[in-house]
Amino acid sequence: MLTAATLAMLGYGIYAAGWSLVDLLIRARLEAWADMTTAATALLLVPAAVLIRAGIPGGLPLGLAALLGLQAISLHNSMHLYGEIQVWTEAGRAAFGAVVMLVAAAGQRDERRRTARDDGDDGDKDEGTR
């Protein structure tokens, strides 16, 4: 589960950064600050995904902050690109972020339990066989 959440965050971060850089350099449909903010926030999601996978404290809040930042700038971009906020697109993006964070949190919890159980079992087995 943790690996799937990490790959989803990495993919979304790389996709969002790439999309914003293409728009900044080629299409120029949005303001430059909006594209640069999207790229910076998306690139913040990449190290957050690595920290989450490694189980480093603070990885989940950093990932959540990056996903919320991408959601916020997406609302702005939607208004400028389509003249309205596309509710279903934004709801889907929010649902994706929520699912990814829930899966990452559950995966980290399972990893901690597995590690604690493995450490405890190894000590009991060694003592019992001597």
Backbone atoms as SQL, in Angstrom:
CREATE TABLE atoms (id INTEGER PRIMARY KEY, chain TEXT, resi INTEGER, resn TEXT, atom TEXT, x REAL, y REAL, z REAL);
INSERT INTO atoms VALUES
  (1, 'A', 1, 'MET', 'N', 0.815, -1.195, 0.000),
  (2, 'A', 1, 'MET', 'CA', 0.000, 0.000, 0.000),
  (3, 'A', 1, 'MET', 'C', 0.857, 1.257, 0.000),
  (4, 'A', 2, 'LEU', 'N', 1.895, 1.222, 0.806),
  (5, 'A', 2, 'LEU', 'CA', 2.749, 2.398, 0.921),
  (6, 'A', 2, 'LEU', 'C', 3.459, 2.684, -0.399),
  (7, 'A', 3, 'THR', 'N', 3.895, 1.628, -1.067),
  (8, 'A', 3, 'THR', 'CA', 4.568, 1.810, -2.348),
  (9, 'A', 3, 'THR', 'C', 3.612, 2.380, -3.396),
  (10, 'A', 4, 'ALA', 'N', 2.378, 1.901, -3.408),
  (11, 'A', 4, 'ALA', 'CA', 1.391, 2.415, -4.365),
  (12, 'A', 4, 'ALA', 'C', 1.116, 3.896, -4.121),
  (13, 'A', 5, 'ALA', 'N', 0.974, 4.278, -2.865),
  (14, 'A', 5, 'ALA', 'CA', 0.738, 5.688, -2.541),
  (15, 'A', 5, 'ALA', 'C', 1.944, 6.537, -2.934),
  (16, 'A', 6, 'THR', 'N', 3.129, 6.016, -2.689),
  (17, 'A', 6, 'THR', 'CA', 4.341, 6.753, -3.045),
  (18, 'A', 6, 'THR', 'C', 4.433, 6.950, -4.549),
  (19, 'A', 7, 'LEU', 'N', 4.176, 5.903, -5.309),
  (20, 'A', 7, 'LEU', 'CA', 4.233, 6.013, -6.768),
  (21, 'A', 7, 'LEU', 'C', 3.157, 6.961, -7.299),
  (22, 'A', 8, 'ALA', 'N', 1.977, 6.938, -6.682),
  (23, 'A', 8, 'ALA', 'CA', 0.917, 7.859, -7.100),
  (24, 'A', 8, 'ALA', 'C', 1.335, 9.302, -6.854),
  (25, 'A', 9, 'MET', 'N', 1.934, 9.568, -5.695),
  (26, 'A', 9, 'MET', 'CA', 2.386, 10.941, -5.406),
  (27, 'A', 9, 'MET', 'C', 3.522, 11.356, -6.327),
  (28, 'A', 10, 'LEU', 'N', 4.464, 10.452, -6.566),
  (29, 'A', 10, 'LEU', 'CA', 5.556, 10.775, -7.490),
  (30, 'A', 10, 'LEU', 'C', 5.020, 11.069, -8.884),
  (31, 'A', 11, 'GLY', 'N', 4.130, 10.218, -9.349),
  (32, 'A', 11, 'GLY', 'CA', 3.557, 10.416, -10.678),
  (33, 'A', 11, 'GLY', 'C', 2.784, 11.714, -10.794),
  (34, 'A', 12, 'TYR', 'N', 1.971, 12.001, -9.793),
  (35, 'A', 12, 'TYR', 'CA', 1.183, 13.231, -9.816),
  (36, 'A', 12, 'TYR', 'C', 2.091, 14.460, -9.735),
  (37, 'A', 13, 'GLY', 'N', 3.117, 14.395, -8.904),
  (38, 'A', 13, 'GLY', 'CA', 4.042, 15.520, -8.792),
  (39, 'A', 13, 'GLY', 'C', 4.790, 15.778, -10.086),
  (40, 'A', 14, 'ILE', 'N', 5.271, 14.722, -10.718),
  (41, 'A', 14, 'ILE', 'CA', 6.007, 14.873, -11.980),
  (42, 'A', 14, 'ILE', 'C', 5.070, 15.356, -13.091),
  (43, 'A', 15, 'TYR', 'N', 3.858, 14.785, -13.133),
  (44, 'A', 15, 'TYR', 'CA', 2.883, 15.205, -14.147),
  (45, 'A', 15, 'TYR', 'C', 2.528, 16.687, -13.994),
  (46, 'A', 16, 'ALA', 'N', 2.204, 17.108, -12.776),
  (47, 'A', 16, 'ALA', 'CA', 1.788, 18.491, -12.553),
  (48, 'A', 16, 'ALA', 'C', 2.927, 19.468, -12.849),
  (49, 'A', 17, 'ALA', 'N', 4.146, 19.096, -12.449),
  (50, 'A', 17, 'ALA', 'CA', 5.292, 19.967, -12.736),
  (51, 'A', 17, 'ALA', 'C', 5.531, 20.054, -14.239),
  (52, 'A', 18, 'GLY', 'N', 5.464, 18.924, -14.918),
  (53, 'A', 18, 'GLY', 'CA', 5.670, 18.918, -16.367),
  (54, 'A', 18, 'GLY', 'C', 4.612, 19.718, -17.102),
  (55, 'A', 19, 'TRP', 'N', 3.347, 19.536, -16.689),
  (56, 'A', 19, 'TRP', 'CA', 2.260, 20.268, -17.319),
  (57, 'A', 19, 'TRP', 'C', 2.454, 21.768, -17.159),
  (58, 'A', 20, 'SER', 'N', 2.826, 22.189, -15.964),
  (59, 'A', 20, 'SER', 'CA', 2.968, 23.630, -15.726),
  (60, 'A', 20, 'SER', 'C', 4.178, 24.200, -16.462),
  (61, 'A', 21, 'LEU', 'N', 5.246, 23.434, -16.556),
  (62, 'A', 21, 'LEU', 'CA', 6.418, 23.926, -17.289),
  (63, 'A', 21, 'LEU', 'C', 6.149, 23.998, -18.786),
  (64, 'A', 22, 'VAL', 'N', 5.408, 23.036, -19.327),
  (65, 'A', 22, 'VAL', 'CA', 5.019, 23.103, -20.745),
  (66, 'A', 22, 'VAL', 'C', 4.145, 24.324, -20.979),
  (67, 'A', 23, 'ASP', 'N', 3.207, 24.573, -20.083),
  (68, 'A', 23, 'ASP', 'CA', 2.354, 25.746, -20.234),
  (69, 'A', 23, 'ASP', 'C', 3.162, 27.033, -20.122),
  (70, 'A', 24, 'LEU', 'N', 4.111, 27.064, -19.214),
  (71, 'A', 24, 'LEU', 'CA', 4.933, 28.262, -19.024),
  (72, 'A', 24, 'LEU', 'C', 5.793, 28.541, -20.250),
  (73, 'A', 25, 'LEU', 'N', 6.406, 27.509, -20.797),
  (74, 'A', 25, 'LEU', 'CA', 7.382, 27.703, -21.868),
  (75, 'A', 25, 'LEU', 'C', 6.789, 27.658, -23.271),
  (76, 'A', 26, 'ILE', 'N', 5.677, 26.952, -23.461),
  (77, 'A', 26, 'ILE', 'CA', 5.173, 26.758, -24.823),
  (78, 'A', 26, 'ILE', 'C', 3.807, 27.407, -25.031),
  (79, 'A', 27, 'ARG', 'N', 2.822, 27.020, -24.217),
  (80, 'A', 27, 'ARG', 'CA', 1.446, 27.462, -24.467),
  (81, 'A', 27, 'ARG', 'C', 1.126, 28.817, -23.885),
  (82, 'A', 28, 'ALA', 'N', 1.599, 29.107, -22.717),
  (83, 'A', 28, 'ALA', 'CA', 1.379, 30.381, -22.021),
  (84, 'A', 28, 'ALA', 'C', -0.104, 30.744, -21.915),
  (85, 'A', 29, 'ARG', 'N', -0.926, 29.785, -21.465),
  (86, 'A', 29, 'ARG', 'CA', -2.342, 30.057, -21.276),
  (87, 'A', 29, 'ARG', 'C', -2.614, 30.666, -19.907),
  (88, 'A', 30, 'LEU', 'N', -1.706, 30.481, -18.967),
  (89, 'A', 30, 'LEU', 'CA', -1.866, 31.012, -17.612),
  (90, 'A', 30, 'LEU', 'C', -0.791, 32.046, -17.340),
  (91, 'A', 31, 'GLU', 'N', -0.965, 32.767, -16.237),
  (92, 'A', 31, 'GLU', 'CA', 0.065, 33.706, -15.829),
  (93, 'A', 31, 'GLU', 'C', 1.326, 32.930, -15.444),
  (94, 'A', 32, 'ALA', 'N', 2.460, 33.570, -15.589),
  (95, 'A', 32, 'ALA', 'CA', 3.725, 32.904, -15.282),
  (96, 'A', 32, 'ALA', 'C', 3.798, 32.508, -13.811),
  (97, 'A', 33, 'TRP', 'N', 3.285, 33.363, -12.916),
  (98, 'A', 33, 'TRP', 'CA', 3.358, 33.037, -11.489),
  (99, 'A', 33, 'TRP', 'C', 2.528, 31.798, -11.163),
  (100, 'A', 34, 'ALA', 'N', 1.400, 31.608, -11.870),
  (101, 'A', 34, 'ALA', 'CA', 0.561, 30.440, -11.614),
  (102, 'A', 34, 'ALA', 'C', 1.274, 29.162, -12.055),
  (103, 'A', 35, 'ASP', 'N', 1.934, 29.219, -13.203),
  (104, 'A', 35, 'ASP', 'CA', 2.685, 28.049, -13.662),
  (105, 'A', 35, 'ASP', 'C', 3.872, 27.744, -12.760),
  (106, 'A', 36, 'MET', 'N', 4.580, 28.777, -12.332),
  (107, 'A', 36, 'MET', 'CA', 5.733, 28.553, -11.457),
  (108, 'A', 36, 'MET', 'C', 5.307, 28.048, -10.080),
  (109, 'A', 37, 'THR', 'N', 4.180, 28.548, -9.586),
  (110, 'A', 37, 'THR', 'CA', 3.673, 28.068, -8.303),
  (111, 'A', 37, 'THR', 'C', 3.248, 26.612, -8.405),
  (112, 'A', 38, 'THR', 'N', 2.593, 26.251, -9.495),
  (113, 'A', 38, 'THR', 'CA', 2.197, 24.862, -9.697),
  (114, 'A', 38, 'THR', 'C', 3.422, 23.964, -9.766),
  (115, 'A', 39, 'ALA', 'N', 4.435, 24.387, -10.514),
  (116, 'A', 39, 'ALA', 'CA', 5.653, 23.575, -10.639),
  (117, 'A', 39, 'ALA', 'C', 6.353, 23.427, -9.295),
  (118, 'A', 40, 'ALA', 'N', 6.464, 24.509, -8.553),
  (119, 'A', 40, 'ALA', 'CA', 7.148, 24.449, -7.253),
  (120, 'A', 40, 'ALA', 'C', 6.398, 23.560, -6.274),
  (121, 'A', 41, 'THR', 'N', 5.085, 23.681, -6.239),
  (122, 'A', 41, 'THR', 'CA', 4.286, 22.862, -5.330),
  (123, 'A', 41, 'THR', 'C', 4.329, 21.399, -5.740),
  (124, 'A', 42, 'ALA', 'N', 4.277, 21.146, -7.039),
  (125, 'A', 42, 'ALA', 'CA', 4.350, 19.773, -7.527),
  (126, 'A', 42, 'ALA', 'C', 5.718, 19.163, -7.229),
  (127, 'A', 43, 'LEU', 'N', 6.759, 19.946, -7.383),
  (128, 'A', 43, 'LEU', 'CA', 8.097, 19.432, -7.087),
  (129, 'A', 43, 'LEU', 'C', 8.309, 19.246, -5.593),
  (130, 'A', 44, 'LEU', 'N', 7.494, 19.870, -4.766),
  (131, 'A', 44, 'LEU', 'CA', 7.530, 19.631, -3.329),
  (132, 'A', 44, 'LEU', 'C', 6.912, 18.273, -2.988),
  (133, 'A', 45, 'LEU', 'N', 6.009, 17.821, -3.827),
  (134, 'A', 45, 'LEU', 'CA', 5.364, 16.528, -3.607),
  (135, 'A', 45, 'LEU', 'C', 6.335, 15.368, -3.837),
  (136, 'A', 46, 'VAL', 'N', 7.314, 15.542, -4.696),
  (137, 'A', 46, 'VAL', 'CA', 8.265, 14.460, -4.996),
  (138, 'A', 46, 'VAL', 'C', 9.108, 14.088, -3.773),
  (139, 'A', 47, 'PRO', 'N', 9.807, 15.024, -3.121),
  (140, 'A', 47, 'PRO', 'CA', 10.546, 14.618, -1.921),
  (141, 'A', 47, 'PRO', 'C', 9.623, 14.195, -0.782),
  (142, 'A', 48, 'ALA', 'N', 8.404, 14.746, -0.735),
  (143, 'A', 48, 'ALA', 'CA', 7.459, 14.326, 0.299),
  (144, 'A', 48, 'ALA', 'C', 7.128, 12.849, 0.129),
  (145, 'A', 49, 'ALA', 'N', 6.956, 12.403, -1.099),
  (146, 'A', 49, 'ALA', 'CA', 6.670, 10.993, -1.359),
  (147, 'A', 49, 'ALA', 'C', 7.827, 10.109, -0.909),
  (148, 'A', 50, 'VAL', 'N', 9.034, 10.557, -1.154),
  (149, 'A', 50, 'VAL', 'CA', 10.211, 9.784, -0.728),
  (150, 'A', 50, 'VAL', 'C', 10.281, 9.733, 0.798),
  (151, 'A', 51, 'LEU', 'N', 10.011, 10.850, 1.451),
  (152, 'A', 51, 'LEU', 'CA', 10.022, 10.870, 2.918),
  (153, 'A', 51, 'LEU', 'C', 8.930, 9.975, 3.497),
  (154, 'A', 52, 'ILE', 'N', 7.782, 9.959, 2.864),
  (155, 'A', 52, 'ILE', 'CA', 6.695, 9.101, 3.323),
  (156, 'A', 52, 'ILE', 'C', 7.094, 7.642, 3.185),
  (157, 'A', 53, 'ARG', 'N', 7.674, 7.281, 2.067),
  (158, 'A', 53, 'ARG', 'CA', 8.083, 5.882, 1.850),
  (159, 'A', 53, 'ARG', 'C', 9.167, 5.465, 2.826),
  (160, 'A', 54, 'ALA', 'N', 10.052, 6.385, 3.150),
  (161, 'A', 54, 'ALA', 'CA', 11.136, 6.072, 4.085),
  (162, 'A', 54, 'ALA', 'C', 10.661, 6.074, 5.532),
  (163, 'A', 55, 'GLY', 'N', 9.467, 6.578, 5.767),
  (164, 'A', 55, 'GLY', 'CA', 8.931, 6.613, 7.125),
  (165, 'A', 55, 'GLY', 'C', 9.515, 7.723, 7.978),
  (166, 'A', 56, 'ILE', 'N', 10.015, 8.756, 7.339),
  (167, 'A', 56, 'ILE', 'CA', 10.596, 9.891, 8.049),
  (168, 'A', 56, 'ILE', 'C', 9.460, 10.727, 8.650),
  (169, 'A', 57, 'PRO', 'N', 9.550, 11.078, 9.934),
  (170, 'A', 57, 'PRO', 'CA', 8.510, 11.933, 10.523),
  (171, 'A', 57, 'PRO', 'C', 8.419, 13.264, 9.773),
  (172, 'A', 58, 'GLY', 'N', 7.200, 13.690, 9.550),
  (173, 'A', 58, 'GLY', 'CA', 6.964, 14.934, 8.830),
  (174, 'A', 58, 'GLY', 'C', 6.680, 14.723, 7.356),
  (175, 'A', 59, 'GLY', 'N', 6.866, 13.526, 6.860),
  (176, 'A', 59, 'GLY', 'CA', 6.610, 13.256, 5.450),
  (177, 'A', 59, 'GLY', 'C', 5.140, 13.378, 5.094),
  (178, 'A', 60, 'LEU', 'N', 4.280, 12.827, 5.934),
  (179, 'A', 60, 'LEU', 'CA', 2.836, 12.916, 5.664),
  (180, 'A', 60, 'LEU', 'C', 2.322, 14.357, 5.679),
  (181, 'A', 61, 'PRO', 'N', 2.685, 15.167, 6.679),
  (182, 'A', 61, 'PRO', 'CA', 2.221, 16.560, 6.629),
  (183, 'A', 61, 'PRO', 'C', 2.764, 17.327, 5.419),
  (184, 'A', 62, 'LEU', 'N', 3.998, 17.046, 5.035),
  (185, 'A', 62, 'LEU', 'CA', 4.561, 17.711, 3.860),
  (186, 'A', 62, 'LEU', 'C', 3.820, 17.291, 2.602),
  (187, 'A', 63, 'GLY', 'N', 3.504, 16.007, 2.480),
  (188, 'A', 63, 'GLY', 'CA', 2.735, 15.531, 1.339),
  (189, 'A', 63, 'GLY', 'C', 1.341, 16.135, 1.300),
  (190, 'A', 64, 'LEU', 'N', 0.712, 16.204, 2.470),
  (191, 'A', 64, 'LEU', 'CA', -0.617, 16.805, 2.545),
  (192, 'A', 64, 'LEU', 'C', -0.570, 18.278, 2.160),
  (193, 'A', 65, 'ALA', 'N', 0.439, 18.987, 2.627),
  (194, 'A', 65, 'ALA', 'CA', 0.577, 20.407, 2.279),
  (195, 'A', 65, 'ALA', 'C', 0.763, 20.583, 0.777),
  (196, 'A', 66, 'ALA', 'N', 1.573, 19.724, 0.163),
  (197, 'A', 66, 'ALA', 'CA', 1.788, 19.825, -1.282),
  (198, 'A', 66, 'ALA', 'C', 0.502, 19.513, -2.047),
  (199, 'A', 67, 'LEU', 'N', -0.235, 18.486, -1.621),
  (200, 'A', 67, 'LEU', 'CA', -1.488, 18.159, -2.297),
  (201, 'A', 67, 'LEU', 'C', -2.524, 19.271, -2.138),
  (202, 'A', 68, 'LEU', 'N', -2.601, 19.857, -0.941),
  (203, 'A', 68, 'LEU', 'CA', -3.533, 20.967, -0.744),
  (204, 'A', 68, 'LEU', 'C', -3.116, 22.189, -1.554),
  (205, 'A', 69, 'GLY', 'N', -1.821, 22.433, -1.657),
  (206, 'A', 69, 'GLY', 'CA', -1.336, 23.541, -2.482),
  (207, 'A', 69, 'GLY', 'C', -1.674, 23.339, -3.948),
  (208, 'A', 70, 'LEU', 'N', -1.510, 22.103, -4.433),
  (209, 'A', 70, 'LEU', 'CA', -1.872, 21.818, -5.821),
  (210, 'A', 70, 'LEU', 'C', -3.372, 21.975, -6.048),
  (211, 'A', 71, 'GLN', 'N', -4.164, 21.584, -5.048),
  (212, 'A', 71, 'GLN', 'CA', -5.615, 21.755, -5.162),
  (213, 'A', 71, 'GLN', 'C', -5.976, 23.240, -5.232),
  (214, 'A', 72, 'ALA', 'N', -5.349, 24.043, -4.412),
  (215, 'A', 72, 'ALA', 'CA', -5.655, 25.476, -4.382),
  (216, 'A', 72, 'ALA', 'C', -5.281, 26.156, -5.698),
  (217, 'A', 73, 'ILE', 'N', -4.098, 25.876, -6.202),
  (218, 'A', 73, 'ILE', 'CA', -3.679, 26.520, -7.454),
  (219, 'A', 73, 'ILE', 'C', -4.494, 25.970, -8.628),
  (220, 'A', 74, 'SER', 'N', -4.955, 24.735, -8.514),
  (221, 'A', 74, 'SER', 'CA', -5.794, 24.162, -9.556),
  (222, 'A', 74, 'SER', 'C', -7.137, 24.885, -9.652),
  (223, 'A', 75, 'LEU', 'N', -7.678, 25.294, -8.506),
  (224, 'A', 75, 'LEU', 'CA', -8.920, 26.073, -8.519),
  (225, 'A', 75, 'LEU', 'C', -8.720, 27.383, -9.275),
  (226, 'A', 76, 'HIS', 'N', -7.602, 28.035, -9.031),
  (227, 'A', 76, 'HIS', 'CA', -7.296, 29.275, -9.747),
  (228, 'A', 76, 'HIS', 'C', -7.147, 29.009, -11.242),
  (229, 'A', 77, 'ASN', 'N', -6.378, 27.980, -11.572),
  (230, 'A', 77, 'ASN', 'CA', -6.118, 27.682, -12.982),
  (231, 'A', 77, 'ASN', 'C', -7.396, 27.297, -13.718),
  (232, 'A', 78, 'SER', 'N', -8.272, 26.555, -13.061),
  (233, 'A', 78, 'SER', 'CA', -9.533, 26.148, -13.681),
  (234, 'A', 78, 'SER', 'C', -10.378, 27.361, -14.041),
  (235, 'A', 79, 'MET', 'N', -10.416, 28.321, -13.159),
  (236, 'A', 79, 'MET', 'CA', -11.201, 29.532, -13.419),
  (237, 'A', 79, 'MET', 'C', -10.644, 30.295, -14.622),
  (238, 'A', 80, 'HIS', 'N', -9.331, 30.368, -14.711),
  (239, 'A', 80, 'HIS', 'CA', -8.729, 31.106, -15.822),
  (240, 'A', 80, 'HIS', 'C', -8.812, 30.338, -17.141),
  (241, 'A', 81, 'LEU', 'N', -8.657, 29.029, -17.097),
  (242, 'A', 81, 'LEU', 'CA', -8.653, 28.253, -18.332),
  (243, 'A', 81, 'LEU', 'C', -10.049, 28.037, -18.904),
  (244, 'A', 82, 'TYR', 'N', -11.036, 27.815, -18.039),
  (245, 'A', 82, 'TYR', 'CA', -12.368, 27.434, -18.511),
  (246, 'A', 82, 'TYR', 'C', -13.439, 28.471, -18.189),
  (247, 'A', 83, 'GLY', 'N', -13.098, 29.514, -17.470),
  (248, 'A', 83, 'GLY', 'CA', -14.064, 30.545, -17.133),
  (249, 'A', 83, 'GLY', 'C', -14.982, 30.170, -15.985),
  (250, 'A', 84, 'GLU', 'N', -14.798, 29.000, -15.444),
  (251, 'A', 84, 'GLU', 'CA', -15.575, 28.535, -14.302),
  (252, 'A', 84, 'GLU', 'C', -14.778, 27.437, -13.598),
  (253, 'A', 85, 'ILE', 'N', -15.145, 27.188, -12.372),
  (254, 'A', 85, 'ILE', 'CA', -14.515, 26.086, -11.646),
  (255, 'A', 85, 'ILE', 'C', -15.254, 24.813, -12.008),
  (256, 'A', 86, 'GLN', 'N', -14.556, 23.856, -12.564),
  (257, 'A', 86, 'GLN', 'CA', -15.163, 22.587, -12.944),
  (258, 'A', 86, 'GLN', 'C', -15.264, 21.706, -11.706),
  (259, 'A', 87, 'VAL', 'N', -16.450, 21.607, -11.177),
  (260, 'A', 87, 'VAL', 'CA', -16.681, 20.974, -9.887),
  (261, 'A', 87, 'VAL', 'C', -16.239, 19.515, -9.889),
  (262, 'A', 88, 'TRP', 'N', -16.620, 18.747, -10.895),
  (263, 'A', 88, 'TRP', 'CA', -16.310, 17.316, -10.882),
  (264, 'A', 88, 'TRP', 'C', -14.822, 17.059, -11.051),
  (265, 'A', 89, 'THR', 'N', -14.152, 17.869, -11.842),
  (266, 'A', 89, 'THR', 'CA', -12.706, 17.717, -11.994),
  (267, 'A', 89, 'THR', 'C', -12.003, 18.019, -10.683),
  (268, 'A', 90, 'GLU', 'N', -12.405, 19.093, -10.037),
  (269, 'A', 90, 'GLU', 'CA', -11.771, 19.473, -8.773),
  (270, 'A', 90, 'GLU', 'C', -12.128, 18.493, -7.658),
  (271, 'A', 91, 'ALA', 'N', -13.362, 17.992, -7.662),
  (272, 'A', 91, 'ALA', 'CA', -13.754, 16.990, -6.667),
  (273, 'A', 91, 'ALA', 'C', -12.964, 15.697, -6.873),
  (274, 'A', 92, 'GLY', 'N', -12.741, 15.337, -8.121),
  (275, 'A', 92, 'GLY', 'CA', -11.930, 14.151, -8.412),
  (276, 'A', 92, 'GLY', 'C', -10.500, 14.322, -7.964),
  (277, 'A', 93, 'ARG', 'N', -9.939, 15.497, -8.191),
  (278, 'A', 93, 'ARG', 'CA', -8.576, 15.776, -7.755),
  (279, 'A', 93, 'ARG', 'C', -8.480, 15.728, -6.231),
  (280, 'A', 94, 'ALA', 'N', -9.471, 16.283, -5.554),
  (281, 'A', 94, 'ALA', 'CA', -9.482, 16.258, -4.087),
  (282, 'A', 94, 'ALA', 'C', -9.642, 14.829, -3.566),
  (283, 'A', 95, 'ALA', 'N', -10.512, 14.056, -4.206),
  (284, 'A', 95, 'ALA', 'CA', -10.708, 12.663, -3.792),
  (285, 'A', 95, 'ALA', 'C', -9.432, 11.853, -4.004),
  (286, 'A', 96, 'PHE', 'N', -8.755, 12.086, -5.111),
  (287, 'A', 96, 'PHE', 'CA', -7.489, 11.401, -5.369),
  (288, 'A', 96, 'PHE', 'C', -6.482, 11.713, -4.267),
  (289, 'A', 97, 'GLY', 'N', -6.362, 12.985, -3.932),
  (290, 'A', 97, 'GLY', 'CA', -5.431, 13.383, -2.868),
  (291, 'A', 97, 'GLY', 'C', -5.790, 12.763, -1.534),
  (292, 'A', 98, 'ALA', 'N', -7.077, 12.738, -1.213),
  (293, 'A', 98, 'ALA', 'CA', -7.513, 12.151, 0.062),
  (294, 'A', 98, 'ALA', 'C', -7.223, 10.657, 0.100),
  (295, 'A', 99, 'VAL', 'N', -7.526, 9.958, -0.983),
  (296, 'A', 99, 'VAL', 'CA', -7.276, 8.510, -1.027),
  (297, 'A', 99, 'VAL', 'C', -5.787, 8.220, -0.922),
  (298, 'A', 100, 'VAL', 'N', -4.974, 8.963, -1.642),
  (299, 'A', 100, 'VAL', 'CA', -3.523, 8.738, -1.601),
  (300, 'A', 100, 'VAL', 'C', -2.985, 8.963, -0.192),
  (301, 'A', 101, 'MET', 'N', -3.447, 10.015, 0.474),
  (302, 'A', 101, 'MET', 'CA', -2.958, 10.282, 1.833),
  (303, 'A', 101, 'MET', 'C', -3.441, 9.226, 2.819),
  (304, 'A', 102, 'LEU', 'N', -4.677, 8.776, 2.678),
  (305, 'A', 102, 'LEU', 'CA', -5.186, 7.730, 3.566),
  (306, 'A', 102, 'LEU', 'C', -4.434, 6.414, 3.353),
  (307, 'A', 103, 'VAL', 'N', -4.162, 6.080, 2.120),
  (308, 'A', 103, 'VAL', 'CA', -3.410, 4.860, 1.825),
  (309, 'A', 103, 'VAL', 'C', -1.980, 4.976, 2.355),
  (310, 'A', 104, 'ALA', 'N', -1.375, 6.152, 2.200),
  (311, 'A', 104, 'ALA', 'CA', -0.017, 6.354, 2.714),
  (312, 'A', 104, 'ALA', 'C', 0.014, 6.246, 4.235),
  (313, 'A', 105, 'ALA', 'N', -0.957, 6.851, 4.898),
  (314, 'A', 105, 'ALA', 'CA', -0.999, 6.785, 6.363),
  (315, 'A', 105, 'ALA', 'C', -1.213, 5.349, 6.837),
  (316, 'A', 106, 'ALA', 'N', -2.128, 4.627, 6.191),
  (317, 'A', 106, 'ALA', 'CA', -2.365, 3.229, 6.563),
  (318, 'A', 106, 'ALA', 'C', -1.137, 2.377, 6.270),
  (319, 'A', 107, 'GLY', 'N', -0.474, 2.643, 5.157),
  (320, 'A', 107, 'GLY', 'CA', 0.739, 1.899, 4.816),
  (321, 'A', 107, 'GLY', 'C', 1.862, 2.141, 5.806),
  (322, 'A', 108, 'GLN', 'N', 2.027, 3.384, 6.241),
  (323, 'A', 108, 'GLN', 'CA', 3.055, 3.674, 7.255),
  (324, 'A', 108, 'GLN', 'C', 2.732, 2.980, 8.568),
  (325, 'A', 109, 'ARG', 'N', 1.467, 2.986, 8.952),
  (326, 'A', 109, 'ARG', 'CA', 1.067, 2.324, 10.191),
  (327, 'A', 109, 'ARG', 'C', 1.344, 0.819, 10.109),
  (328, 'A', 110, 'ASP', 'N', 1.034, 0.207, 8.964),
  (329, 'A', 110, 'ASP', 'CA', 1.300, -1.215, 8.785),
  (330, 'A', 110, 'ASP', 'C', 2.799, -1.512, 8.814),
  (331, 'A', 111, 'GLU', 'N', 3.586, -0.642, 8.205),
  (332, 'A', 111, 'GLU', 'CA', 5.045, -0.830, 8.216),
  (333, 'A', 111, 'GLU', 'C', 5.587, -0.772, 9.638),
  (334, 'A', 112, 'ARG', 'N', 5.103, 0.186, 10.426),
  (335, 'A', 112, 'ARG', 'CA', 5.559, 0.289, 11.818),
  (336, 'A', 112, 'ARG', 'C', 5.166, -0.946, 12.618),
  (337, 'A', 113, 'ARG', 'N', 3.939, -1.410, 12.428),
  (338, 'A', 113, 'ARG', 'CA', 3.489, -2.613, 13.138),
  (339, 'A', 113, 'ARG', 'C', 4.308, -3.831, 12.732),
  (340, 'A', 114, 'ARG', 'N', 4.562, -3.970, 11.454),
  (341, 'A', 114, 'ARG', 'CA', 5.331, -5.100, 10.960),
  (342, 'A', 114, 'ARG', 'C', 6.756, -5.060, 11.508),
  (343, 'A', 115, 'THR', 'N', 7.339, -3.888, 11.520),
  (344, 'A', 115, 'THR', 'CA', 8.701, -3.748, 12.041),
  (345, 'A', 115, 'THR', 'C', 8.744, -4.057, 13.530),
  (346, 'A', 116, 'ALA', 'N', 7.780, -3.540, 14.277),
  (347, 'A', 116, 'ALA', 'CA', 7.741, -3.797, 15.717),
  (348, 'A', 116, 'ALA', 'C', 7.497, -5.271, 15.997),
  (349, 'A', 117, 'ARG', 'N', 6.627, -5.897, 15.227),
  (350, 'A', 117, 'ARG', 'CA', 6.338, -7.314, 15.418),
  (351, 'A', 117, 'ARG', 'C', 7.555, -8.164, 15.068),
  (352, 'A', 118, 'ASP', 'N', 8.227, -7.831, 13.977),
  (353, 'A', 118, 'ASP', 'CA', 9.412, -8.587, 13.572),
  (354, 'A', 118, 'ASP', 'C', 10.530, -8.451, 14.589),
  (355, 'A', 119, 'ASP', 'N', 10.710, -7.240, 15.110),
  (356, 'A', 119, 'ASP', 'CA', 11.751, -7.038, 16.124),
  (357, 'A', 119, 'ASP', 'C', 11.428, -7.810, 17.395),
  (358, 'A', 120, 'GLY', 'N', 10.175, -7.802, 17.797),
  (359, 'A', 120, 'GLY', 'CA', 9.769, -8.517, 19.008),
  (360, 'A', 120, 'GLY', 'C', 9.833, -10.027, 18.836),
  (361, 'A', 121, 'ASP', 'N', 9.440, -10.532, 17.661),
  (362, 'A', 121, 'ASP', 'CA', 9.451, -11.972, 17.427),
  (363, 'A', 121, 'ASP', 'C', 10.866, -12.517, 17.361),
  (364, 'A', 122, 'ASP', 'N', 11.760, -11.780, 16.730),
  (365, 'A', 122, 'ASP', 'CA', 13.144, -12.263, 16.628),
  (366, 'A', 122, 'ASP', 'C', 13.769, -12.408, 18.004),
  (367, 'A', 123, 'GLY', 'N', 13.505, -11.459, 18.872),
  (368, 'A', 123, 'GLY', 'CA', 14.075, -11.535, 20.231),
  (369, 'A', 123, 'GLY', 'C', 13.509, -12.716, 20.997),
  (370, 'A', 124, 'ASP', 'N', 12.217, -12.994, 20.849),
  (371, 'A', 124, 'ASP', 'CA', 11.610, -14.124, 21.559),
  (372, 'A', 124, 'ASP', 'C', 12.135, -15.445, 21.034),
  (373, 'A', 125, 'LYS', 'N', 12.304, -15.561, 19.716),
  (374, 'A', 125, 'LYS', 'CA', 12.786, -16.812, 19.150),
  (375, 'A', 125, 'LYS', 'C', 14.217, -17.093, 19.563),
  (376, 'A', 126, 'ASP', 'N', 15.042, -16.056, 19.574),
  (377, 'A', 126, 'ASP', 'CA', 16.444, -16.258, 19.959),
  (378, 'A', 126, 'ASP', 'C', 16.545, -16.712, 21.397),
  (379, 'A', 127, 'GLU', 'N', 15.728, -16.124, 22.274),
  (380, 'A', 127, 'GLU', 'CA', 15.793, -16.503, 23.683),
  (381, 'A', 127, 'GLU', 'C', 15.268, -17.918, 23.902),
  (382, 'A', 128, 'GLY', 'N', 14.270, -18.312, 23.139),
  (383, 'A', 128, 'GLY', 'CA', 13.658, -19.610, 23.342),
  (384, 'A', 128, 'GLY', 'C', 14.505, -20.758, 22.801),
  (385, 'A', 129, 'THR', 'N', 15.379, -20.498, 21.847),
  (386, 'A', 129, 'THR', 'CA', 16.175, -21.566, 21.231),
  (387, 'A', 129, 'THR', 'C', 17.492, -21.780, 21.938),
  (388, 'A', 130, 'ARG', 'N', 17.864, -20.928, 22.866),
  (389, 'A', 130, 'ARG', 'CA', 19.161, -21.059, 23.518),
  (390, 'A', 130, 'ARG', 'C', 19.101, -21.961, 24.696);
